[in-house]
Each structure stands twice: as C-alpha cells, then as structure tokens.
Amino acid sequence: MRYLEYSFDLSDDVITLDEDLKLSGQQNVKPWGNLPVSWKEGDTFKIVTDSNGTVSLLRTRLSN
C-alpha cells in the first residue's frame, strides 16, 4: 500500500506516523488514511534487511 503526501518523523528512538494515519477503531475524519486493519495497539516492528540491502519494518506480535 502506498501512502503519498504523509510525513513521518524519525529520531533515534521513535518513528512517528502522520497524524492522519489512524488504527482501526480510532475516529478518523479522513477514512483513506486508515492503517492496515490487522495492525493493533501493542504490535511491535523489527528492522530487517533483505539480500538487496532494502530495509523494512517487520510486524511481530507477542503470543497471548
């Protein structure tokens, strides 16, 4: 999914998504800005690199 014209703040300890991007269940006046429905509060993301050196954030979930 491609999100255009959104800004992401990066620092040493946090990546903050654009305030228009909301999790499912949050009030969002711009419904095209919803994040994937499978994303839940408490999910974590791990930095991974592939064989081409592309950096990705891989979503992981703790077992209940």
Buried (B, 14 or more C-beta within 10 A) or exposed (E): EEEEEEEEEEEEEEEEBEEBBBBEEEEBEEEEBBBEEEBEEEEEEEEEEEEEEEEEEEEEEEEE
